Amino acid sequence: SVGAWRMSDNGQTIVPVSVGTSQVLAFNPVQPQMMILSYDKNHENSSATLVDMTTANYVLKSSVAKTWITAAAYGADGHTLVFGGYQRVRPSGGGALINVYALTIWDSNTERTLQTMPDDLNTVPIVLVAISPDDNTAVSVSRAADGTQTLILWDLKSGKEAHRIVGFESRINAIAFNPNGRNFAAALAGNDN
C-alpha cells in the first residue's frame, strides 16, 4: 500500500491507496496524479495504478506484462514514463530463468510500451531513472551486485545509448535533470568528483 499526504492541510490528510506490494512511485508533472508501480508475487508482471491525488480515485489500472519495474520517472508531457526493469527469460541454450534488464518507454494514455532499449549491461539491475524536461533524453543508473555502477544517457528519439559514465566508487543515491534540460546531476554517498 501507499500513504500520501496533502501539503495544503499541513500533511494532516492521508490519501489512502491500497495496491498490493508497491515498489516504485512517480508523480505526474501535469496532473495531480501519482503512478504506483507494484508487482505480483512471482515478480513476473508489474501493475500500473494511476491515482488522482485530489480524490484518491483510481484513474487507471493497467498491467505492464512480463516486466518487473525497479525504477520509473514521468516525462514532462504527463503520459510518457521511463521504466527501468527486467523480464524473466530462459537462455537460448536452456537452463534456469535469468533477469534481463532494459530501459522501457511506456505511454499511460495508450497503456502500451513504445520502445525497449536493452544494452550490454542487461544482467545488471537498473536502480534509478530520470527523463529530461524535453522528453528527448533519459539517464539510468545500473548497479551490479559487487557495487559497480554505470550511468547511461539515452537518446530517446533514436533509442540508443548516447553516453556512458563508469567508475563511481560511492553509491549513486539519486539522479535528476535541471529544468532547462541541459544538465543533470547524480547525488553520491561519498566524495567522488
C-alpha positions in Angstrom: 0.0 0.0 0.0 1.0 3.7 -0.3 0.5 6.6 2.0 0.4 10.1 0.5 -0.2 13.3 2.3 -1.7 16.6 1.1 0.5 19.6 1.8 -2.5 22.0 1.6 -3.6 20.9 5.1 -0.1 20.6 6.6 0.1 17.0 5.8 -2.8 16.1 8.1 -4.8 14.2 5.4 -3.6 10.9 4.1 -4.7 9.8 0.7 -5.3 6.1 1.3 -4.2 3.9 -1.6 -4.1 0.1 -1.4 -2.5 -1.6 -4.5 -0.6 -4.5 -3.1 3.2 -4.6 -2.9 4.2 -1.2 -4.1 7.7 -0.9 -5.5 8.0 2.4 -7.3 6.2 5.8 -7.3 6.2 8.6 -9.9 4.2 11.9 -9.8 2.6 13.2 -12.9 4.1 16.7 -13.7 0.9 17.9 -15.4 -2.0 16.5 -13.4 -2.4 15.9 -9.6 -1.8 12.2 -10.1 0.6 9.6 -8.8 1.6 6.4 -10.7 2.1 3.5 -8.4 4.0 0.5 -9.8 3.7 -2.8 -8.0 4.4 -6.4 -8.8 2.8 -9.8 -8.5 4.1 -12.4 -6.0 6.1 -14.2 -8.8 7.9 -11.0 -9.8 6.7 -11.6 -13.4 4.3 -8.7 -14.1 4.0 -5.1 -12.8 0.8 -3.3 -12.4 0.5 0.4 -13.1 -2.1 2.2 -11.0 -2.7 5.9 -11.6 -4.4 7.7 -8.7 -6.0 11.1 -8.6 -4.4 12.8 -5.6 -7.3 15.2 -5.0 -9.9 12.4 -4.7 -7.8 9.2 -4.1 -9.8 7.6 -7.0 -8.1 5.3 -9.5 -7.7 6.9 -12.9 -6.0 3.9 -14.5 -5.2 0.3 -13.6 -3.1 -1.4 -16.1 -0.6 -4.2 -16.4 3.0 -4.0 -17.7 3.2 -7.6 -18.8 6.3 -9.7 -18.3 8.2 -6.8 -16.8 9.1 -6.2 -13.1 9.7 -2.4 -12.7 12.6 -1.3 -10.5 12.7 2.5 -11.2 10.4 5.0 -13.0 10.1 8.6 -14.0 7.4 10.7 -15.8 8.1 12.7 -18.9 7.1 16.4 -19.0 4.1 15.6 -21.2 2.3 13.8 -18.3 1.8 10.5 -20.1 5.2 9.2 -21.1 7.0 7.1 -18.4 10.5 5.7 -18.4 10.9 2.4 -16.6 14.0 0.5 -15.6 13.1 -3.1 -15.1 13.6 -6.7 -16.1 12.0 -9.6 -17.8 12.5 -13.2 -16.8 13.8 -15.2 -19.8 15.2 -18.6 -20.4 18.6 -18.6 -22.2 18.6 -19.9 -25.7 20.6 -23.0 -24.7 18.1 -23.7 -21.9 18.7 -23.6 -18.2 17.2 -21.5 -15.4 15.4 -18.3 -16.0 17.5 -15.1 -15.8 16.7 -11.5 -15.3 17.3 -9.4 -18.5 17.3 -5.6 -17.7 16.3 -2.9 -20.1 15.0 0.7 -20.2 11.4 0.9 -21.3 9.4 3.8 -22.6 5.6 3.4 -21.8 2.6 5.6 -22.6 -0.1 5.7 -19.9 -2.6 7.1 -22.4 -2.4 4.0 -24.7 -1.1 1.7 -21.9 1.5 0.4 -24.3 5.2 0.0 -24.5 6.6 2.5 -27.0 10.2 1.3 -27.0 12.6 -1.0 -25.2 16.2 -0.2 -25.0 18.5 -3.0 -24.0 22.2 -2.6 -23.6 25.2 -4.7 -22.8 24.5 -4.4 -19.1 21.3 -6.4 -19.5 22.2 -8.6 -16.5 22.7 -5.6 -14.2 19.8 -4.1 -12.3 18.6 -0.6 -13.3 18.1 1.2 -10.0 17.4 4.9 -10.9 16.0 6.7 -13.9 15.2 10.3 -14.9 13.9 11.9 -18.0 14.8 15.4 -19.4 12.1 18.1 -19.5 12.0 18.0 -23.3 11.4 14.2 -23.2 14.4 13.6 -25.5 16.9 12.2 -23.1 16.8 9.7 -20.2 19.5 8.8 -17.7 19.7 5.5 -16.0 21.9 4.1 -13.2 22.7 0.3 -13.2 24.2 -1.2 -10.1 25.8 -4.6 -10.0 25.9 -6.9 -7.0 29.6 -6.0 -6.4 28.6 -2.3 -6.2 29.9 -1.4 -9.7 27.7 1.4 -11.1 27.2 2.7 -14.6 25.4 5.9 -15.6 24.0 5.9 -19.1 22.5 8.8 -21.1 19.9 7.6 -23.6 18.7 9.4 -26.8 15.0 8.6 -26.7 14.4 9.6 -30.3 16.9 7.0 -31.6 16.5 4.5 -28.8 20.3 4.3 -28.4 22.9 5.0 -25.8 24.3 8.5 -26.1 27.0 8.4 -23.4 28.2 6.2 -20.6 29.9 7.2 -17.3 31.6 4.5 -15.2 33.9 4.4 -12.2 31.8 5.7 -9.3 33.2 4.5 -6.0 30.4 5.9 -4.0 26.8 4.8 -4.2 24.6 6.9 -6.5 21.5 7.7 -4.5 19.6 10.0 -6.9 19.7 11.5 -10.3 17.8 14.5 -11.8 17.7 16.8 -14.7 17.9 20.6 -14.4 14.6 22.2 -15.6 16.5 23.6 -18.7 17.3 20.1 -19.7 21.0 20.8 -20.5 22.3 19.5 -17.2 21.8 16.5 -15.0 23.2 15.6 -11.6 23.9 12.5 -9.5 23.8 12.5 -5.7 26.7 10.4 -4.4 27.1 8.9 -1.0 30.8 9.8 -0.8 33.3 12.2 -2.3 33.5 11.1 -6.0 34.0 14.0 -8.4 
